């Protein structure tokens, strides 16, 4: 239950920031309620777009195509096997010709999901490790992580956009003689994007840990996923990796954007890979000794294994 509380807390914080920014922007333009209503309206519009169109946007942005079983029989077999183990509907299966080894899932719910693997991943991993990666992505589907992250990303984008242009609004509003408005706008433009990013990163990292654990429980083989993560990280860190689409970095099983500095690594959408691998190996030991029960699909047992 800890991850549920942390995720709920992060969304409460994001909502409070949203309301505060709306009131502050409204104060700048002498109408606090209008600012609040405007902020809420923008959040609703962007979230509705993310809910209904995030899947198409993600597939298009990463040049992924939905394939048939005849085209990718090995990948289809593994995805179907994992879906059966997880008690989930068979998702659409996609492939992108990016040679960086990686994978992502998209779709607002299990009935609308797609699991995508890169060509580099399919060429790199043996079946048991590929199954671990697919299980991680199916865990995202099971836990509704795509919807959670779409909402978090959208709210962060709205906050950053509004706060960034608040200072311009004050300057253009020549009738505004309230000196406090300039101070508020400056503080918003500096602090709110950072706060929104930190909350978004907190949501993203917590969901990655959860997907690792859930995926490993589904396959019953945490060590295979740990090995896969190590291989994927080496591929992502390769100088030949030229992925630069930061808008979708949080979707992949390993952060696809190469980090060239400590500062950039601090603001990564993913937790440290060494930590993830250590947690999986620890989970494997607990499963070997019976300290953790085996996974039971929700279709067979009501509720969550957490």
N, C-alpha and C positions, 0 to 999 in steps of 0.2 A: 504493500500500500504506500510505501514511502515515495515511489516515483509519481503516484497519482497526486499526492499532496504537494510535491514540489512543482509539478506541472500546473496544477490548479493555482498555486501561489503565484507562479510566474505570470499567468494570464490575468490574475487579479491586479498584480503590479502594473502590467501593461495597460490594463483598462484604466487604472487610476492615473497613470501618466497621460493617457489619451484625454481623460476628462480635464486634467489640470492644464494641458496644453490648449484645449478648447476654450476654457475659461480665460486663460492668459491672452490668447489671440483675440478673444472677444473684448477683453479689457483694453487692449491696444487700440481697437477701433470703436471704443465707447459703447459696446453692446456685448456683455459677457454671455448672455443667453444665446444670442445669434451665433457666436463663436462656438459654443458648446454644441448646438444643434448641427451646425455645419460640419464639425469634426465627426460627430456620430453618423451623419448622413454619408460622408466620404468613406468612413470605415465600413458601413453596411454595403455600399456599392462595390468597393474593392473586394470585400470578403465574398460577396455573391459571385463576383467574377472568378475569384480563386476557387470557389466551391465547384462551379460548373465547368470551367475551362482550363483548370490547372493541368489536367492530364494532356490535352491537346498541345498546350503551350510547352510542356516539358518535353514531349516527344519531338515536336518541331524544332525546338531550340537545340536539342542534342542530335538532330538528324537521325533519329531512330525510326525504324520501320517495323510495323507489325508483320510477323512472319507466320507461315503455316507449318504444320508438323512435317510435311514433305520436304520443306526447305531446311529445317533445323531439327531433325529427329532426336538427336542427343539432348539438346536443351529442352525440348518438349517433354521428353521422358522424365527428366529430372524435375522439371517444374510440376508436372502432374503428380509425381511421387510425393513431393513435398506438400503440395496442396492436399492430397489425401491424408498424409500424416497430420497435417494441421487442422483438418476438418473444415477447409475453406473451399469456395468455388474455384474452378480452374480459371486463372486470370488470362488475359491476352499476353502473348509472348512477343517481345521485341528484341531487335538486334541493331546496334549502331556500329559502323565500321571504324570507329575510333580505336586505335591500337593500344591506348592506355588500358591496362586491366582494371575494370571497375564494373559496377552494376548499380541500378536504382529501381525503385518501384514508384508508381504514380497511380492516381485515381482516388476519388473521394471516399470509396467504401469497397469492401471485398467483391461486390457484384460489378464494380466499375473499374477494377484494377488492371494494371499492366506491369509486368516485370521485364526489365530490359538488361541485357548483358552486352558488353563491348566485345568486339572481335578479339581484342587482345586478351580478355579474360577467358574466352572459350579456348583459345590456343594455349593458354598458360597452365590452367588447373586440371588435375585429374578429377574423376567423377565425384569422389567423396568430398573433396574440397569445394568443388563447384556446387554440390548439394548444400553445403554449409552456407555458402554465399546466398544461394537462392532462398534458403530457409530464413536467413537474416532479412531479406527483402520481403518475404511473405509475412514475417513477424511485424514489419512496418504496416503491412496491409491489415493484419489481424488487430493490431493495436490502434488503428486509425491515425497513425503518425503522419500520413501524407496530409490529411485534413488539418491536423494540429499545426504542422509546420507551415502549411499554406496560410492559415489564419495568422500565425505569429509573424511570418515574413511580410504579409500584407499590412498588418498593424504597424510594424516597424517602418515599412516604406511610407505609410501615410504620415506617421509622426515625423520622420526625417524630412519629408517634403514640406510639410506645413511649417515646422520650426526653422527650416533653412530659409524660407521666403518671408518669414515674419519680419525680419530686419528690413527687407526691401519694401514691405508694406508700410512700415513706419516712415521710412524716408519719403515714399511717394505720397503719403497722407500729409500734405502740407498744412492742413488745419489742425493737426494734432500737436498741441503745445505742451502736452504732459511729458515732462522729462523722464518720468518713471517708465513710460512706454518704450523708450529707447533702451533702457537698462534691461527690461523684461525681454525684449526681442533679442538682445545680444546674448543674454543668458540662455534663452531657449535654443538659439541657433548653435550654441556650443555644447550644451549639456544633454539636450533631449536625444539627438541622434546617437550619442554614446550610450545613454541609458537604455534606449530601445534596442541597440545592438547587443548589449550585454544580456538583456533579458532573452532576446532571440537566441543567442548562443547558449544560454543556460537551458532553454527548451530543447534545442537541437542536440546538445551533448547528452542530456538525460535520456532522450529517445534512442540515441545510438547504443548506449549501455543496455537499455531495455531490449532492443532488437537483437543485440548479440546474445543475451541470455535466453530470450524466448526462442530464437532460431536454433541455438545449441540444444535446448530442451526438446524442440520438435524432432530434430534428427537423432538425438541421443548421442551425439559425437562432437562435444565442444572442441576437442583437440584438432579436428579437421578444419573447423572454422578458424581456429587460432593459426594454423599453418597457412590457410588461404589469406588471412589478413596480412601475415608477414610477407608473403609473395606479392600481394597487391600493393602494399606500401612500397616495396622495392621498385615495382613498375611505375607507380605514380611519381616516385622521386627521381626517376630517370630524366636526364637532360633532354631526351627525345620527347618527353611529354610536353605538349604545347597547349594543353587545355587552359582556357582563360575566361570561361563563362561563369563569372563569380555569382551571378543571380541564381544559379542552380547548383552551387557547390554543396549545399547542405543535403541534397537529395542522394548523393552517392554513398556507397558503403565506406569509401575512403576519400578524404578531401582531395579532389582532383587538381586543385590549384596549388602549384608548387610554392612552398614557403621559403623565402630567401633571407628572412631575418627573424630574430627572437620576437620582435613586436608583432609581425604578421602571424607567427605561430600562436601567440597569446590570444589572438582574435580569430582563431580557426573555428569553423563550424563543427569540428569533430574533436572528441577527446583524444589524448595521446594514445598512439597505437600500442606502445609497450604496456600501458595500463589496461587496455582492452584485452590484449593477449594474456596478461597475467590473470585477469578476472576469469577468462575462459578456462585457463588451466586449473585454476582453483575450483571452478564449477565442476570440471571433469573429475577431480579428486573427490569432491563431495558426492557426485553421482556414483562413483566407483564404490564408495564406502556406505552407500545407502542414506547419506545425510540429506540428499535431495531426491524427491520422488520423480518418477518418470512422467513425461508429458502425457496429459489426457486431453484430446481435442474437445473444444467447447461443444461440438455437436454430440459428444458422448457424455459429457459431464458439464452440467450447468455451472457457469462462473469461470473465474480466471485461476490459473495456477499460482497467481500471486495473491 
